[in-house]
Amino acid sequence: MKQLKKNFWTPILKGLAILGVLLICCGIGGWVYTYRIDHRSVPSLSAYCDIDFKTARDGKGRVSSATLSILDYRYSNTRFSPQLRVYIDGIAWDIDGTAKQAPPTYSLTVYDEHHSFKNTNKLFIEFPAEALPELKAANEIRVQLKYSDGIVLDLPLNAPDLAYWQEQLK
C-alpha cells in the first residue's frame, strides 16, 4: 500500500513542481518585457513618444502662441510631472503644463498597440511668448521629461521635427 501511494503522488508532485517553475519563469519574463518597454532608450523625443507641436496665429497672420502635446504609453502607472524643461540651444526654459493619465484597456477583442494594457500619459504645455523667437532660430532643442517615480529623460528633437517646428513658427 505504501508503494502504491508513493507511486501515485510522485508524478503529480513532479508535475506541480514543473508547473510552478514555468509560472515563475513566465512572471520573470513578463516583468523583464514590461520593464524594457517602460525604460527604453531612443535617439530622439519623437522616437520615444508621440508629439504634436501646434501654433496659433493672430488676426495679422503672426504666430501668437505655440503648444506641445506629448503622449506616452507605459505599462507602469508612473505619471508625467506637469513641469517640463526645454533646452533651446542650451538655455533652459521651465514650463508648467497639464499632466493627465488614462488607464489601460484590457479588452482582447479591440487590441491596440498603444492603449491595450498600457497607461496613457498626456502632457500639454504652452510655450511662453518670449520663447517663440528662440524656438524659431534654434539649432538644437532638447526636452526633459520627468516622471513621478523620479525618472528623468532628456531627449533632443530630431532634424525633421526641428525643421517642422521652425516651419510652423514662420
PyMOL commands that place a pseudoatom at each C-alpha (Angstrom):
pseudoatom trace, name=CA, resn=MET, resi=1, chain=A, elem=C, hetatm=0, pos=[0.000, 0.000, 0.000]
pseudoatom trace, name=CA, resn=LYS, resi=2, chain=A, elem=C, hetatm=0, pos=[2.823, 2.418, 0.845]
pseudoatom trace, name=CA, resn=GLN, resi=3, chain=A, elem=C, hetatm=0, pos=[4.437, 1.685, -2.521]
pseudoatom trace, name=CA, resn=LEU, resi=4, chain=A, elem=C, hetatm=0, pos=[1.135, 2.430, -4.300]
pseudoatom trace, name=CA, resn=LYS, resi=5, chain=A, elem=C, hetatm=0, pos=[0.711, 5.797, -2.521]
pseudoatom trace, name=CA, resn=LYS, resi=6, chain=A, elem=C, hetatm=0, pos=[4.305, 6.793, -3.250]
pseudoatom trace, name=CA, resn=ASN, resi=7, chain=A, elem=C, hetatm=0, pos=[3.999, 5.880, -6.925]
pseudoatom trace, name=CA, resn=PHE, resi=8, chain=A, elem=C, hetatm=0, pos=[0.657, 7.693, -7.195]
pseudoatom trace, name=CA, resn=TRP, resi=9, chain=A, elem=C, hetatm=0, pos=[1.833, 11.056, -5.769]
pseudoatom trace, name=CA, resn=THR, resi=10, chain=A, elem=C, hetatm=0, pos=[5.302, 11.218, -7.343]
pseudoatom trace, name=CA, resn=PRO, resi=11, chain=A, elem=C, hetatm=0, pos=[4.181, 12.169, -10.902]
pseudoatom trace, name=CA, resn=ILE, resi=12, chain=A, elem=C, hetatm=0, pos=[1.661, 14.682, -9.539]
pseudoatom trace, name=CA, resn=LEU, resi=13, chain=A, elem=C, hetatm=0, pos=[4.291, 16.389, -7.386]
pseudoatom trace, name=CA, resn=LYS, resi=14, chain=A, elem=C, hetatm=0, pos=[6.754, 16.451, -10.282]
pseudoatom trace, name=CA, resn=GLY, resi=15, chain=A, elem=C, hetatm=0, pos=[4.061, 17.987, -12.499]
pseudoatom trace, name=CA, resn=LEU, resi=16, chain=A, elem=C, hetatm=0, pos=[3.225, 20.642, -9.908]
pseudoatom trace, name=CA, resn=ALA, resi=17, chain=A, elem=C, hetatm=0, pos=[6.921, 21.451, -9.459]
pseudoatom trace, name=CA, resn=ILE, resi=18, chain=A, elem=C, hetatm=0, pos=[7.382, 21.829, -13.221]
pseudoatom trace, name=CA, resn=LEU, resi=19, chain=A, elem=C, hetatm=0, pos=[4.236, 23.971, -13.442]
pseudoatom trace, name=CA, resn=GLY, resi=20, chain=A, elem=C, hetatm=0, pos=[5.499, 26.165, -10.595]
pseudoatom trace, name=CA, resn=VAL, resi=21, chain=A, elem=C, hetatm=0, pos=[8.880, 26.683, -12.270]
pseudoatom trace, name=CA, resn=LEU, resi=22, chain=A, elem=C, hetatm=0, pos=[7.163, 27.528, -15.590]
pseudoatom trace, name=CA, resn=LEU, resi=23, chain=A, elem=C, hetatm=0, pos=[4.885, 30.078, -13.904]
pseudoatom trace, name=CA, resn=ILE, resi=24, chain=A, elem=C, hetatm=0, pos=[7.847, 31.719, -12.173]
pseudoatom trace, name=CA, resn=CYS, resi=25, chain=A, elem=C, hetatm=0, pos=[9.744, 31.895, -15.485]
pseudoatom trace, name=CA, resn=CYS, resi=26, chain=A, elem=C, hetatm=0, pos=[6.705, 33.426, -17.223]
pseudoatom trace, name=CA, resn=GLY, resi=27, chain=A, elem=C, hetatm=0, pos=[6.381, 36.024, -14.449]
pseudoatom trace, name=CA, resn=ILE, resi=28, chain=A, elem=C, hetatm=0, pos=[10.040, 36.981, -14.678]
pseudoatom trace, name=CA, resn=GLY, resi=29, chain=A, elem=C, hetatm=0, pos=[9.825, 37.140, -18.479]
pseudoatom trace, name=CA, resn=GLY, resi=30, chain=A, elem=C, hetatm=0, pos=[6.760, 39.391, -18.307]
pseudoatom trace, name=CA, resn=TRP, resi=31, chain=A, elem=C, hetatm=0, pos=[8.420, 41.711, -15.813]
pseudoatom trace, name=CA, resn=VAL, resi=32, chain=A, elem=C, hetatm=0, pos=[11.556, 41.986, -17.972]
pseudoatom trace, name=CA, resn=TYR, resi=33, chain=A, elem=C, hetatm=0, pos=[9.443, 42.694, -21.077]
pseudoatom trace, name=CA, resn=THR, resi=34, chain=A, elem=C, hetatm=0, pos=[7.395, 45.467, -19.465]
pseudoatom trace, name=CA, resn=TYR, resi=35, chain=A, elem=C, hetatm=0, pos=[10.490, 46.971, -17.815]
pseudoatom trace, name=CA, resn=ARG, resi=36, chain=A, elem=C, hetatm=0, pos=[12.259, 47.139, -21.191]
pseudoatom trace, name=CA, resn=ILE, resi=37, chain=A, elem=C, hetatm=0, pos=[9.275, 48.871, -22.811]
pseudoatom trace, name=CA, resn=ASP, resi=38, chain=A, elem=C, hetatm=0, pos=[8.940, 51.416, -19.987]
pseudoatom trace, name=CA, resn=HIS, resi=39, chain=A, elem=C, hetatm=0, pos=[12.706, 52.098, -19.792]
pseudoatom trace, name=CA, resn=ARG, resi=40, chain=A, elem=C, hetatm=0, pos=[13.546, 52.093, -23.491]
pseudoatom trace, name=CA, resn=SER, resi=41, chain=A, elem=C, hetatm=0, pos=[16.429, 54.171, -24.838]
pseudoatom trace, name=CA, resn=VAL, resi=42, chain=A, elem=C, hetatm=0, pos=[15.904, 56.069, -28.063]
pseudoatom trace, name=CA, resn=PRO, resi=43, chain=A, elem=C, hetatm=0, pos=[17.756, 58.777, -30.023]
pseudoatom trace, name=CA, resn=SER, resi=44, chain=A, elem=C, hetatm=0, pos=[15.028, 61.456, -30.086]
pseudoatom trace, name=CA, resn=LEU, resi=45, chain=A, elem=C, hetatm=0, pos=[11.806, 62.684, -28.494]
pseudoatom trace, name=CA, resn=SER, resi=46, chain=A, elem=C, hetatm=0, pos=[9.525, 61.550, -31.328]
pseudoatom trace, name=CA, resn=ALA, resi=47, chain=A, elem=C, hetatm=0, pos=[11.079, 58.066, -31.207]
pseudoatom trace, name=CA, resn=TYR, resi=48, chain=A, elem=C, hetatm=0, pos=[10.162, 57.853, -27.510]
pseudoatom trace, name=CA, resn=CYS, resi=49, chain=A, elem=C, hetatm=0, pos=[6.616, 59.196, -27.579]
pseudoatom trace, name=CA, resn=ASP, resi=50, chain=A, elem=C, hetatm=0, pos=[4.005, 60.842, -29.783]
pseudoatom trace, name=CA, resn=ILE, resi=51, chain=A, elem=C, hetatm=0, pos=[4.419, 64.606, -30.020]
pseudoatom trace, name=CA, resn=ASP, resi=52, chain=A, elem=C, hetatm=0, pos=[2.209, 67.279, -31.545]
pseudoatom trace, name=CA, resn=PHE, resi=53, chain=A, elem=C, hetatm=0, pos=[3.519, 70.825, -31.954]
pseudoatom trace, name=CA, resn=LYS, resi=54, chain=A, elem=C, hetatm=0, pos=[0.958, 73.450, -32.989]
pseudoatom trace, name=CA, resn=THR, resi=55, chain=A, elem=C, hetatm=0, pos=[0.969, 77.203, -33.437]
pseudoatom trace, name=CA, resn=ALA, resi=56, chain=A, elem=C, hetatm=0, pos=[-1.816, 79.771, -33.428]
pseudoatom trace, name=CA, resn=ARG, resi=57, chain=A, elem=C, hetatm=0, pos=[-1.820, 82.991, -35.408]
pseudoatom trace, name=CA, resn=ASP, resi=58, chain=A, elem=C, hetatm=0, pos=[-3.322, 86.370, -34.613]
pseudoatom trace, name=CA, resn=GLY, resi=59, chain=A, elem=C, hetatm=0, pos=[-5.501, 88.410, -36.970]
pseudoatom trace, name=CA, resn=LYS, resi=60, chain=A, elem=C, hetatm=0, pos=[-2.428, 89.739, -38.806]
pseudoatom trace, name=CA, resn=GLY, resi=61, chain=A, elem=C, hetatm=0, pos=[-1.068, 86.252, -39.535]
pseudoatom trace, name=CA, resn=ARG, resi=62, chain=A, elem=C, hetatm=0, pos=[1.745, 86.387, -36.959]
pseudoatom trace, name=CA, resn=VAL, resi=63, chain=A, elem=C, hetatm=0, pos=[2.422, 83.465, -34.653]
pseudoatom trace, name=CA, resn=SER, resi=64, chain=A, elem=C, hetatm=0, pos=[0.844, 84.311, -31.306]
pseudoatom trace, name=CA, resn=SER, resi=65, chain=A, elem=C, hetatm=0, pos=[1.320, 81.064, -29.390]
pseudoatom trace, name=CA, resn=ALA, resi=66, chain=A, elem=C, hetatm=0, pos=[2.761, 77.568, -29.630]
pseudoatom trace, name=CA, resn=THR, resi=67, chain=A, elem=C, hetatm=0, pos=[1.729, 74.409, -27.815]
pseudoatom trace, name=CA, resn=LEU, resi=68, chain=A, elem=C, hetatm=0, pos=[3.222, 70.958, -27.384]
pseudoatom trace, name=CA, resn=SER, resi=69, chain=A, elem=C, hetatm=0, pos=[1.295, 67.788, -26.606]
pseudoatom trace, name=CA, resn=ILE, resi=70, chain=A, elem=C, hetatm=0, pos=[3.169, 64.663, -25.550]
pseudoatom trace, name=CA, resn=LEU, resi=71, chain=A, elem=C, hetatm=0, pos=[1.611, 61.189, -25.373]
pseudoatom trace, name=CA, resn=ASP, resi=72, chain=A, elem=C, hetatm=0, pos=[3.489, 58.294, -23.792]
pseudoatom trace, name=CA, resn=TYR, resi=73, chain=A, elem=C, hetatm=0, pos=[2.246, 54.728, -23.388]
pseudoatom trace, name=CA, resn=ARG, resi=74, chain=A, elem=C, hetatm=0, pos=[3.646, 52.719, -20.436]
pseudoatom trace, name=CA, resn=TYR, resi=75, chain=A, elem=C, hetatm=0, pos=[2.858, 49.554, -18.522]
pseudoatom trace, name=CA, resn=SER, resi=76, chain=A, elem=C, hetatm=0, pos=[3.947, 51.319, -15.355]
pseudoatom trace, name=CA, resn=ASN, resi=77, chain=A, elem=C, hetatm=0, pos=[1.462, 53.612, -13.619]
pseudoatom trace, name=CA, resn=THR, resi=78, chain=A, elem=C, hetatm=0, pos=[4.040, 56.388, -13.108]
pseudoatom trace, name=CA, resn=ARG, resi=79, chain=A, elem=C, hetatm=0, pos=[2.775, 59.756, -14.271]
pseudoatom trace, name=CA, resn=PHE, resi=80, chain=A, elem=C, hetatm=0, pos=[4.320, 62.720, -16.046]
pseudoatom trace, name=CA, resn=SER, resi=81, chain=A, elem=C, hetatm=0, pos=[5.352, 65.619, -13.886]
pseudoatom trace, name=CA, resn=PRO, resi=82, chain=A, elem=C, hetatm=0, pos=[3.448, 68.731, -15.050]
pseudoatom trace, name=CA, resn=GLN, resi=83, chain=A, elem=C, hetatm=0, pos=[6.728, 70.674, -15.242]
pseudoatom trace, name=CA, resn=LEU, resi=84, chain=A, elem=C, hetatm=0, pos=[8.717, 70.410, -18.442]
pseudoatom trace, name=CA, resn=ARG, resi=85, chain=A, elem=C, hetatm=0, pos=[12.193, 71.750, -19.072]
pseudoatom trace, name=CA, resn=VAL, resi=86, chain=A, elem=C, hetatm=0, pos=[13.047, 72.687, -22.643]
pseudoatom trace, name=CA, resn=TYR, resi=87, chain=A, elem=C, hetatm=0, pos=[16.626, 73.491, -23.632]
pseudoatom trace, name=CA, resn=ILE, resi=88, chain=A, elem=C, hetatm=0, pos=[16.790, 75.851, -26.583]
pseudoatom trace, name=CA, resn=ASP, resi=89, chain=A, elem=C, hetatm=0, pos=[20.424, 76.000, -27.739]
pseudoatom trace, name=CA, resn=GLY, resi=90, chain=A, elem=C, hetatm=0, pos=[21.493, 75.131, -24.195]
pseudoatom trace, name=CA, resn=ILE, resi=91, chain=A, elem=C, hetatm=0, pos=[19.301, 77.718, -22.427]
pseudoatom trace, name=CA, resn=ALA, resi=92, chain=A, elem=C, hetatm=0, pos=[16.784, 76.127, -20.059]
pseudoatom trace, name=CA, resn=TRP, resi=93, chain=A, elem=C, hetatm=0, pos=[13.125, 77.112, -20.081]
pseudoatom trace, name=CA, resn=ASP, resi=94, chain=A, elem=C, hetatm=0, pos=[10.992, 75.701, -17.258]
pseudoatom trace, name=CA, resn=ILE, resi=95, chain=A, elem=C, hetatm=0, pos=[7.389, 75.496, -18.385]
pseudoatom trace, name=CA, resn=ASP, resi=96, chain=A, elem=C, hetatm=0, pos=[4.379, 74.428, -16.335]
pseudoatom trace, name=CA, resn=GLY, resi=97, chain=A, elem=C, hetatm=0, pos=[1.813, 72.340, -18.105]
pseudoatom trace, name=CA, resn=THR, resi=98, chain=A, elem=C, hetatm=0, pos=[-1.039, 69.954, -17.510]
pseudoatom trace, name=CA, resn=ALA, resi=99, chain=A, elem=C, hetatm=0, pos=[-0.390, 66.244, -16.989]
pseudoatom trace, name=CA, resn=LYS, resi=100, chain=A, elem=C, hetatm=0, pos=[-3.032, 63.514, -17.059]
pseudoatom trace, name=CA, resn=GLN, resi=101, chain=A, elem=C, hetatm=0, pos=[-3.058, 59.745, -17.135]
pseudoatom trace, name=CA, resn=ALA, resi=102, chain=A, elem=C, hetatm=0, pos=[-5.674, 57.489, -18.712]
pseudoatom trace, name=CA, resn=PRO, resi=103, chain=A, elem=C, hetatm=0, pos=[-5.939, 53.884, -17.538]
pseudoatom trace, name=CA, resn=PRO, resi=104, chain=A, elem=C, hetatm=0, pos=[-5.240, 50.997, -19.889]
pseudoatom trace, name=CA, resn=THR, resi=105, chain=A, elem=C, hetatm=0, pos=[-7.853, 48.992, -21.737]
pseudoatom trace, name=CA, resn=TYR, resi=106, chain=A, elem=C, hetatm=0, pos=[-7.935, 45.279, -21.089]
pseudoatom trace, name=CA, resn=SER, resi=107, chain=A, elem=C, hetatm=0, pos=[-10.119, 44.196, -23.988]
pseudoatom trace, name=CA, resn=LEU, resi=108, chain=A, elem=C, hetatm=0, pos=[-8.570, 41.477, -26.138]
pseudoatom trace, name=CA, resn=THR, resi=109, chain=A, elem=C, hetatm=0, pos=[-11.234, 41.919, -28.822]
pseudoatom trace, name=CA, resn=VAL, resi=110, chain=A, elem=C, hetatm=0, pos=[-10.211, 45.531, -29.512]
pseudoatom trace, name=CA, resn=TYR, resi=111, chain=A, elem=C, hetatm=0, pos=[-6.423, 45.272, -29.287]
pseudoatom trace, name=CA, resn=ASP, resi=112, chain=A, elem=C, hetatm=0, pos=[-4.439, 48.466, -29.831]
pseudoatom trace, name=CA, resn=GLU, resi=113, chain=A, elem=C, hetatm=0, pos=[-0.656, 48.574, -29.662]
pseudoatom trace, name=CA, resn=HIS, resi=114, chain=A, elem=C, hetatm=0, pos=[-0.670, 51.806, -27.645]
pseudoatom trace, name=CA, resn=HIS, resi=115, chain=A, elem=C, hetatm=0, pos=[-3.660, 51.544, -25.313]
pseudoatom trace, name=CA, resn=SER, resi=116, chain=A, elem=C, hetatm=0, pos=[-4.097, 47.842, -24.566]
pseudoatom trace, name=CA, resn=PHE, resi=117, chain=A, elem=C, hetatm=0, pos=[-2.629, 47.027, -21.167]
pseudoatom trace, name=CA, resn=LYS, resi=118, chain=A, elem=C, hetatm=0, pos=[-0.729, 50.357, -21.085]
pseudoatom trace, name=CA, resn=ASN, resi=119, chain=A, elem=C, hetatm=0, pos=[-1.389, 53.603, -19.232]
pseudoatom trace, name=CA, resn=THR, resi=120, chain=A, elem=C, hetatm=0, pos=[-1.546, 56.694, -21.443]
pseudoatom trace, name=CA, resn=ASN, resi=121, chain=A, elem=C, hetatm=0, pos=[0.355, 59.697, -20.067]
pseudoatom trace, name=CA, resn=LYS, resi=122, chain=A, elem=C, hetatm=0, pos=[-0.573, 63.059, -21.562]
pseudoatom trace, name=CA, resn=LEU, resi=123, chain=A, elem=C, hetatm=0, pos=[1.330, 66.303, -21.112]
pseudoatom trace, name=CA, resn=PHE, resi=124, chain=A, elem=C, hetatm=0, pos=[0.212, 69.607, -22.600]
pseudoatom trace, name=CA, resn=ILE, resi=125, chain=A, elem=C, hetatm=0, pos=[2.264, 72.806, -22.429]
pseudoatom trace, name=CA, resn=GLU, resi=126, chain=A, elem=C, hetatm=0, pos=[2.030, 76.268, -23.912]
pseudoatom trace, name=CA, resn=PHE, resi=127, chain=A, elem=C, hetatm=0, pos=[5.331, 77.940, -24.698]
pseudoatom trace, name=CA, resn=PRO, resi=128, chain=A, elem=C, hetatm=0, pos=[5.809, 81.462, -23.317]
pseudoatom trace, name=CA, resn=ALA, resi=129, chain=A, elem=C, hetatm=0, pos=[5.662, 84.181, -25.972]
pseudoatom trace, name=CA, resn=GLU, resi=130, chain=A, elem=C, hetatm=0, pos=[9.297, 85.105, -25.185]
pseudoatom trace, name=CA, resn=ALA, resi=131, chain=A, elem=C, hetatm=0, pos=[10.425, 81.609, -26.208]
pseudoatom trace, name=CA, resn=LEU, resi=132, chain=A, elem=C, hetatm=0, pos=[8.899, 81.707, -29.701]
pseudoatom trace, name=CA, resn=PRO, resi=133, chain=A, elem=C, hetatm=0, pos=[11.727, 83.697, -31.378]
pseudoatom trace, name=CA, resn=GLU, resi=134, chain=A, elem=C, hetatm=0, pos=[14.247, 81.433, -29.634]
pseudoatom trace, name=CA, resn=LEU, resi=135, chain=A, elem=C, hetatm=0, pos=[12.471, 78.323, -30.914]
pseudoatom trace, name=CA, resn=LYS, resi=136, chain=A, elem=C, hetatm=0, pos=[12.358, 79.723, -34.427]
pseudoatom trace, name=CA, resn=ALA, resi=137, chain=A, elem=C, hetatm=0, pos=[16.124, 80.372, -34.522]
pseudoatom trace, name=CA, resn=ALA, resi=138, chain=A, elem=C, hetatm=0, pos=[17.243, 77.294, -32.563]
pseudoatom trace, name=CA, resn=ASN, resi=139, chain=A, elem=C, hetatm=0, pos=[19.908, 74.914, -33.756]
pseudoatom trace, name=CA, resn=GLU, resi=140, chain=A, elem=C, hetatm=0, pos=[19.095, 72.340, -31.081]
pseudoatom trace, name=CA, resn=ILE, resi=141, chain=A, elem=C, hetatm=0, pos=[16.068, 71.757, -28.890]
pseudoatom trace, name=CA, resn=ARG, resi=142, chain=A, elem=C, hetatm=0, pos=[16.098, 69.222, -26.059]
pseudoatom trace, name=CA, resn=VAL, resi=143, chain=A, elem=C, hetatm=0, pos=[13.106, 68.280, -23.939]
pseudoatom trace, name=CA, resn=GLN, resi=144, chain=A, elem=C, hetatm=0, pos=[13.454, 66.992, -20.392]
pseudoatom trace, name=CA, resn=LEU, resi=145, chain=A, elem=C, hetatm=0, pos=[10.539, 64.876, -19.161]
pseudoatom trace, name=CA, resn=LYS, resi=146, chain=A, elem=C, hetatm=0, pos=[10.117, 63.871, -15.530]
pseudoatom trace, name=CA, resn=TYR, resi=147, chain=A, elem=C, hetatm=0, pos=[8.053, 61.026, -14.117]
pseudoatom trace, name=CA, resn=SER, resi=148, chain=A, elem=C, hetatm=0, pos=[6.517, 60.726, -10.666]
pseudoatom trace, name=CA, resn=ASP, resi=149, chain=A, elem=C, hetatm=0, pos=[8.953, 57.952, -9.714]
pseudoatom trace, name=CA, resn=GLY, resi=150, chain=A, elem=C, hetatm=0, pos=[11.975, 60.215, -10.281]
pseudoatom trace, name=CA, resn=ILE, resi=151, chain=A, elem=C, hetatm=0, pos=[12.967, 59.054, -13.772]
pseudoatom trace, name=CA, resn=VAL, resi=152, chain=A, elem=C, hetatm=0, pos=[14.204, 61.979, -15.900]
pseudoatom trace, name=CA, resn=LEU, resi=153, chain=A, elem=C, hetatm=0, pos=[14.517, 61.751, -19.679]
pseudoatom trace, name=CA, resn=ASP, resi=154, chain=A, elem=C, hetatm=0, pos=[16.493, 64.291, -21.690]
pseudoatom trace, name=CA, resn=LEU, resi=155, chain=A, elem=C, hetatm=0, pos=[15.783, 63.835, -25.395]
pseudoatom trace, name=CA, resn=PRO, resi=156, chain=A, elem=C, hetatm=0, pos=[16.579, 66.035, -28.396]
pseudoatom trace, name=CA, resn=LEU, resi=157, chain=A, elem=C, hetatm=0, pos=[14.316, 66.808, -31.304]
pseudoatom trace, name=CA, resn=ASN, resi=158, chain=A, elem=C, hetatm=0, pos=[15.479, 65.050, -34.435]
pseudoatom trace, name=CA, resn=ALA, resi=159, chain=A, elem=C, hetatm=0, pos=[16.263, 67.122, -37.545]
pseudoatom trace, name=CA, resn=PRO, resi=160, chain=A, elem=C, hetatm=0, pos=[12.870, 66.611, -39.280]
pseudoatom trace, name=CA, resn=ASP, resi=161, chain=A, elem=C, hetatm=0, pos=[10.960, 67.590, -36.119]
pseudoatom trace, name=CA, resn=LEU, resi=162, chain=A, elem=C, hetatm=0, pos=[13.145, 70.655, -35.567]
pseudoatom trace, name=CA, resn=ALA, resi=163, chain=A, elem=C, hetatm=0, pos=[12.555, 71.717, -39.194]
pseudoatom trace, name=CA, resn=TYR, resi=164, chain=A, elem=C, hetatm=0, pos=[8.799, 71.162, -38.772]
pseudoatom trace, name=CA, resn=TRP, resi=165, chain=A, elem=C, hetatm=0, pos=[8.674, 73.259, -35.592]
pseudoatom trace, name=CA, resn=GLN, resi=166, chain=A, elem=C, hetatm=0, pos=[10.600, 76.078, -37.237]
pseudoatom trace, name=CA, resn=GLU, resi=167, chain=A, elem=C, hetatm=0, pos=[8.393, 75.942, -40.332]
pseudoatom trace, name=CA, resn=GLN, resi=168, chain=A, elem=C, hetatm=0, pos=[5.320, 76.257, -38.092]
pseudoatom trace, name=CA, resn=LEU, resi=169, chain=A, elem=C, hetatm=0, pos=[6.847, 79.317, -36.417]
pseudoatom trace, name=CA, resn=LYS, resi=170, chain=A, elem=C, hetatm=0, pos=[7.455, 81.232, -39.684]
for i in range(1, 170): cmd.bond("trace and resi %d" % i, "trace and resi %d" % (i + 1))
show_as sticks, trace
zoom trace
